[in-house]
């Protein structure tokens, strides 16, 4: 979340930049700053009350030693009154702080100065593109027909076992899935990321730390008996590894990668976007996460974008990279690049990765700080994450773009992982 010091020292800037996300934050910011003034005044009054109480406590001891019983009794009475007053003041302070928290957690992150204005995905800006568009045979099929033809993914069986959006991968479909996971992880490890295997359920504090709660509560599966949430992305548990931590500045950047299944309710999703592998409730993804020094975090972001781009290039998929406009950005992001690959049979672009810099927004919620080795002072770190990559739409594009008369040709880079060249 945003810090009160930022809102106070950069009020006009915060209002203007949040307008890029189509948020009119004037009233909210004004209310937060007014409450913060009340908080400071309440804290001063409480501090003065506690100081007076402390003085009376010392005076009582002196008076009792001097045998001044009446004066001591008066001092005790005054101390009791101050003690009662301090309890009221403390409760008032807690109430004001709660009001501030309730308002400030609803404010999204301010976008980076380079974020373009816009309201819809059509306003996103294409940064660059690459890869060759495939030429498909006349009888080319979309992936949902191909997976039935080759019996590699079974949606009906998944619907029987769980429900819509929970497919069962079979035979070479399962092997392709496993091959992609290993390939993505190997590339991340080669790029200096340390692999971890985190839990698939997280507590409420973890969901709050990365901004999924309370913003996306309705999109997360909730195990109510234990108040745990199924993760929508490995970003949540991996970034929360550093919650309530002060890391040494010399360690930065810290780079972690993780493969996990991901679970999303996708409430309200409908239309052609949800057909086949285009939108699932459970899917596999390899995530990359960095904790970085603020001074170099945007260099780290470009590094992560280049890493994802290299993977898509190795798979031979046509792609484009978009800088998201303010209206299409997430609640927590300062700057996001989306990767899309072209799905030839569907004749449309499919999002397969988002790479984002959150600056201090998550770190403030996480209480994640780094200590400067020279000054010995601590400050909020920057956090970044990206999909590298999400599997379903990558699989859809591979199946559609590589269909031949002999079957579906596996990208050459994956053959050592699949141990077969065709799905047929």
VOGU-3710 file (C-alpha; in Angstrom, 3 decimals, decimal comma):
1> xxxxxxxxxx> 0,000/0,000/0,000  0,990/3,632/-0,366  2,707/5,289/2,566  1,195/8,264/4,358  4,503/10,117/4,022  4,311/9,741/0,227  0,709/10,976/0,153  1,551/13,945/2,374  4,733/14,973/0,601  3,474/14,286/-2,931
11> xxxxxxxxxx> -0,271/14,889/-2,704  -0,776/16,466/-6,130  1,488/13,928/-7,807  -0,412/11,010/-6,230  -3,771/12,429/-7,365  -2,522/13,037/-10,922  -0,860/9,657/-11,282  -3,847/7,762/-9,921  -5,941/9,513/-12,558  -3,885/7,527/-15,085
21> xxxxxxxxxx> -5,530/4,453/-13,523  -8,863/6,274/-13,876  -9,107/6,713/-10,099  -10,272/10,010/-8,598  -8,459/9,802/-5,254  -8,797/13,402/-4,113  -11,427/12,758/-1,442  -9,744/9,566/-0,204  -6,315/11,165/0,089  -7,779/14,240/1,790
31> xxxxxxxxxx> -9,618/12,026/4,280  -6,462/10,006/4,986  -4,356/13,116/5,604  -7,038/14,679/7,822  -7,212/11,476/9,852  -3,419/11,434/10,054  -3,524/14,970/11,502  -6,040/13,727/14,056  -3,784/10,732/14,753  -0,787/12,962/15,406
41> xxxxxxxxxx> -2,817/15,211/17,719  -4,224/12,183/19,542  -0,739/10,710/19,889  0,591/13,984/21,323  -2,273/14,184/23,822  -1,712/10,556/24,827  2,040/11,095/25,188  1,447/14,153/27,404  -1,049/12,218/29,503  1,369/9,297/29,945
51> xxxxxxxxxx> 4,202/11,692/30,821  2,023/13,340/33,492  1,016/9,921/34,793  4,670/8,929/35,014  5,475/12,109/36,944  2,645/11,497/39,416  3,826/7,906/39,892  7,286/9,177/40,824  5,775/11,870/43,078  3,666/9,298/44,939
61> xxxxxxxxxx> 6,784/7,351/45,893  8,534/10,474/47,134  5,511/11,650/49,141  5,069/8,257/50,749  8,731/8,226/51,794  8,225/11,674/53,303  5,172/10,461/55,218  2,820/12,909/53,478  -0,201/10,629/53,396  -2,811/13,228/52,371
71> xxxxxxxxxx> -0,752/14,586/49,525  0,128/11,072/48,473  -3,576/10,142/48,385  -4,335/13,206/46,234  -1,527/12,235/43,872  -2,883/8,692/43,654  -6,330/10,040/42,824  -4,902/12,208/40,064  -2,847/9,303/38,755  -5,964/7,115/38,647
81> xxxxxxxxxx> -7,810/9,808/36,681  -4,901/10,091/34,243  -4,762/6,310/33,887  -8,449/6,220/32,959  -7,953/9,124/30,582  -4,995/7,399/28,905  -7,136/4,312/28,226  -9,761/6,464/26,508  -7,075/8,287/24,512  -5,391/5,031/23,516
91> xxxxxxxxxx> -8,698/3,554/22,300  -9,354/6,750/20,354  -5,921/6,503/18,753  -6,499/2,866/17,785  -9,850/3,820/16,246  -8,262/6,605/14,172  -5,477/4,278/12,980  -8,099/1,695/11,991  -9,962/4,315/9,948  -6,716/5,268/8,192
101> xxxxxxxxxx> -5,928/1,621/7,422  -9,407/1,007/6,032  -9,024/3,916/3,623  -5,407/3,522/2,579  -5,652/-0,190/1,700  -8,318/0,714/-0,859  -5,977/3,029/-2,763  -4,216/1,290/-5,678  -0,554/1,747/-6,405  0,408/4,859/-8,351
111> xxxxxxxxxx> 1,513/4,048/-11,911  5,015/4,752/-13,159  5,440/8,010/-15,048  5,799/6,078/-18,336  2,409/4,324/-18,072  0,142/5,431/-20,944  -3,367/6,741/-20,374  -6,246/4,487/-21,308  -9,213/2,518/-20,037  -9,282/-0,786/-21,927
121> xxxxxxxxxx> -6,831/-3,350/-23,342  -7,215/-1,627/-26,711  -5,301/1,313/-25,232  -2,223/-0,788/-24,375  0,941/0,057/-26,301  2,858/-2,560/-28,311  6,525/-2,216/-27,350  7,920/-4,792/-29,758  7,068/-8,058/-31,455  8,892/-11,038/-32,858
131> xxxxxxxxxx> 8,658/-14,514/-34,322  7,252/-15,772/-37,586  3,541/-16,188/-38,172  2,836/-19,843/-38,986  1,224/-20,927/-42,237  -1,366/-23,557/-41,370  -2,866/-26,248/-43,580  -6,366/-25,634/-44,942  -7,900/-28,090/-42,477  -6,270/-26,439/-39,440
141> xxxxxxxxxx> -8,170/-26,891/-36,186  -8,365/-24,910/-32,951  -6,691/-26,524/-29,975  -9,949/-27,728/-28,395  -10,518/-29,947/-31,454  -6,881/-31,074/-31,555  -6,846/-32,207/-27,923  -9,918/-34,333/-28,609  -8,447/-35,728/-31,820  -5,235/-36,808/-30,100
151> xxxxxxxxxx> -6,827/-37,573/-26,704  -4,307/-35,512/-24,733  -6,541/-33,294/-22,545  -9,969/-34,282/-21,251  -12,347/-31,512/-20,201  -15,345/-33,776/-19,721  -13,443/-36,007/-17,311  -12,246/-32,936/-15,407  -15,822/-31,714/-15,209  -16,862/-35,104/-13,818
161> xxxxxxxxxx> -14,109/-35,103/-11,192  -14,382/-31,445/-10,167  -16,154/-29,040/-12,488  -15,684/-26,857/-15,539  -12,209/-25,396/-15,921  -10,348/-28,309/-14,283  -8,958/-30,393/-17,177  -7,257/-33,770/-16,980  -4,004/-34,055/-18,959  -3,404/-37,466/-20,514
171> xxxxxxxxxx> -0,581/-39,301/-22,281  1,523/-36,980/-24,403  -0,529/-34,045/-23,142  0,658/-34,745/-19,604  4,235/-35,231/-20,827  4,136/-31,940/-22,744  2,885/-30,211/-19,617  5,694/-31,686/-17,507  8,254/-30,880/-20,211  7,263/-27,212/-20,299
181> xxxxxxxxxx> 7,443/-26,914/-16,508  10,962/-28,371/-16,455  12,030/-26,231/-19,414  10,767/-23,021/-17,780  12,380/-23,865/-14,446  15,717/-24,745/-16,045  15,748/-21,414/-17,890  14,980/-19,526/-14,688  17,690/-21,352/-12,745  20,207/-20,648/-15,528
191> xxxxxxxxxx> 19,259/-16,957/-15,214  20,203/-16,941/-11,533  16,856/-17,645/-9,864  16,789/-19,969/-6,868  14,069/-22,613/-7,062  11,630/-23,067/-4,185  8,517/-25,205/-3,777  6,039/-23,208/-1,672  2,708/-24,233/-0,108  -0,371/-24,079/-2,321
201> xxxxxxxxxx> -2,487/-22,590/0,472  -1,692/-19,339/2,245  -3,039/-17,515/5,266  -4,831/-14,187/5,225  -1,682/-12,236/6,094  0,039/-13,580/2,982  -2,918/-12,660/0,784  -2,878/-9,141/2,218  0,894/-8,826/1,855  0,914/-9,117/-1,932
211> xxxxxxxxxx> -2,370/-7,267/-2,441  -4,719/-10,140/-3,313  -6,704/-9,352/-0,176  -8,954/-7,514/0,088  -8,811/-6,502/-3,617  -9,297/-9,960/-5,227  -10,983/-11,855/-2,418  -13,865/-12,909/-4,674  -11,457/-14,439/-7,198  -9,677/-16,708/-4,702
221> xxxxxxxxxx> -10,805/-20,123/-3,526  -11,254/-19,929/0,234  -10,928/-22,912/2,608  -13,196/-21,377/5,215  -12,752/-23,964/7,984  -9,077/-23,008/8,401  -9,255/-19,559/6,772  -6,669/-20,505/4,147  -6,695/-19,397/0,511  -5,648/-21,461/-2,517
231> xxxxxxxxxx> -2,950/-19,495/-4,294  -3,857/-17,704/-7,547  -0,136/-17,513/-8,379  3,186/-18,501/-6,813  3,849/-14,778/-6,422  1,844/-14,864/-3,191  3,778/-17,448/-1,123  7,172/-16,693/-2,690  7,035/-12,926/-2,094  5,718/-13,534/1,432
241> xxxxxxxxxx> 8,905/-15,445/2,244  10,257/-11,952/2,946  7,325/-10,669/5,009  8,474/-8,939/8,231  12,118/-9,248/7,155  15,016/-6,805/6,879  17,416/-8,102/4,226  20,990/-6,949/3,746  21,341/-4,477/0,908  24,367/-6,419/-0,359
251> xxxxxxxxxx> 22,085/-9,423/-1,026  19,926/-7,530/-3,516  18,591/-8,408/-5,954  17,204/-11,642/-4,489  15,799/-13,872/-7,231  13,438/-16,819/-6,665  11,501/-19,062/-9,030  8,743/-21,564/-8,345  6,437/-23,904/-10,192  2,938/-24,278/-8,755
261> xxxxxxxxxx> -0,572/-25,067/-9,809  -2,658/-21,892/-9,627  -6,323/-21,596/-8,687  -8,665/-18,814/-9,802  -12,432/-18,671/-9,579  -12,623/-16,371/-12,617  -16,094/-15,303/-11,481  -18,089/-13,716/-14,269  -15,785/-14,922/-17,080  -17,693/-15,963/-20,199
271> xxxxxxxxxx> -17,601/-15,921/-23,999  -15,036/-17,185/-26,453  -12,189/-16,202/-24,135  -13,013/-19,175/-21,903  -13,107/-21,921/-24,536  -10,635/-24,797/-24,249  -7,400/-23,793/-22,533  -8,010/-20,071/-22,867  -9,279/-19,678/-19,308  -9,119/-22,282/-16,542
281> xxxxxxxxxx> -9,844/-22,477/-12,825  -6,693/-24,581/-12,248  -3,560/-24,204/-14,338  0,205/-24,594/-14,045  2,686/-21,729/-14,027  6,341/-21,018/-13,360  6,851/-17,696/-11,595  9,912/-15,495/-11,175  10,145/-13,050/-8,247  12,736/-10,435/-7,359
291> xxxxxxxxxx> 13,358/-8,284/-4,295  15,406/-5,318/-5,465  17,069/-2,092/-4,426  14,797/0,799/-5,483  17,656/2,457/-7,383  17,943/-0,433/-9,830  14,491/-1,968/-9,834  13,539/-0,829/-13,332  16,745/-2,346/-14,704  15,631/-5,546/-12,980
301> xxxxxxxxxx> 12,228/-5,238/-14,660  13,812/-4,976/-18,102  15,982/-7,971/-17,232  12,881/-10,002/-16,373  11,141/-8,928/-19,593  14,183/-10,027/-21,602  14,174/-13,370/-19,779  10,539/-14,086/-20,636  11,105/-12,934/-24,211  14,010/-15,368/-24,601
311> xxxxxxxxxx> 11,809/-18,295/-23,549  9,064/-17,413/-26,017  11,679/-17,053/-28,753  13,118/-20,493/-27,971  9,633/-21,988/-28,347  9,360/-20,416/-31,809  6,091/-18,653/-31,062  5,105/-15,322/-32,633  4,745/-12,819/-29,830  4,276/-9,214/-28,900
321> xxxxxxxxxx> 5,072/-7,254/-25,733  2,631/-4,620/-24,523  3,010/-1,867/-21,971  -0,298/-1,791/-20,132  -2,269/1,411/-19,961  -3,486/2,745/-16,630  -6,972/1,289/-16,949  -5,724/-2,242/-17,675  -3,171/-2,418/-14,852  -3,560/-4,382/-11,655
331> xxxxxxxxxx> -4,331/-2,810/-8,289  -0,762/-3,362/-7,054  1,370/-2,616/-10,115  3,434/0,475/-10,945  4,381/-0,762/-14,411  3,375/-3,942/-16,221  4,425/-5,552/-19,493  2,157/-8,241/-20,920  3,353/-10,947/-23,296  0,966/-12,311/-25,887
341> xxxxxxxxxx> 1,524/-15,168/-28,314  -0,402/-15,587/-31,544  -2,772/-18,516/-31,720  -3,023/-19,173/-35,446  -6,145/-21,324/-35,618  -8,055/-18,929/-33,358  -6,485/-15,981/-35,195  -6,047/-14,053/-31,988  -3,435/-13,005/-29,448  -3,343/-14,845/-26,121
351> xxxxxxxxxx> -1,841/-13,357/-22,953  0,762/-15,718/-21,463  2,722/-13,529/-19,039  2,605/-10,332/-17,012  5,864/-8,871/-15,713  5,459/-6,111/-13,141  7,300/-3,759/-10,821  5,335/-2,977/-7,667  7,939/-0,554/-6,284  7,314/-0,281/-2,498
361> xxxxxxxxxx> 3,578/-1,034/-2,640  3,812/-4,710/-1,662  6,862/-4,142/0,534  4,942/-1,670/2,688  2,163/-4,216/3,221  4,746/-6,961/3,831  6,952/-4,795/6,075  9,832/-5,852/3,835  12,875/-3,648/4,195  16,535/-3,706/3,218
371> xxxxxxxxxx> 19,435/-2,277/5,220  21,895/0,006/3,472  25,387/-1,215/4,271  26,924/2,285/4,227  24,345/4,206/6,263  23,048/1,221/8,308  19,563/2,653/7,755  16,662/0,522/6,536  14,145/1,368/3,821  11,364/-0,338/1,910
381> xxxxxxxxxx> 12,559/-2,635/-0,875  11,008/-2,950/-4,322  9,289/-6,202/-5,360  8,833/-7,533/-8,893  7,351/-10,664/-10,390  6,488/-12,254/-13,691  5,059/-15,372/-15,278  7,796/-17,378/-16,956  5,487/-18,837/-18,113  1,813/-19,727/-17,660
391> xxxxxxxxxx> 1,187/-23,013/-19,447  -2,403/-23,244/-20,786  -2,241/-20,644/-23,561  1,351/-21,585/-24,385  0,117/-25,146/-24,904  -2,819/-23,860/-26,988  -0,464/-21,894/-29,252  2,003/-24,782/-29,584  -0,776/-27,176/-30,574  -2,399/-24,823/-33,072
401> xxxxxxxxxx> 0,715/-23,309/-34,629  2,563/-26,591/-35,085  -0,150/-28,840/-36,542  0,979/-30,740/-39,627  -0,168/-33,691/-41,711  2,072/-35,884/-39,512  0,621/-34,563/-36,272  1,613/-31,756/-33,918  5,331/-31,041/-34,171  6,986/-30,392/-30,815
411> xxxxxxxxxx> 9,286/-27,314/-30,708  12,855/-28,523/-31,085  13,941/-27,031/-27,757  11,385/-29,226/-25,941  12,233/-32,565/-27,573  14,939/-33,449/-24,993  12,231/-32,941/-22,336  9,300/-34,681/-24,079  11,425/-37,422/-25,727  9,080/-37,378/-28,699
421> xxxx> 8,926/-35,115/-31,751  5,244/-35,387/-32,640  1,887/-35,771/-30,990  0,055/-38,146/-33,319
//
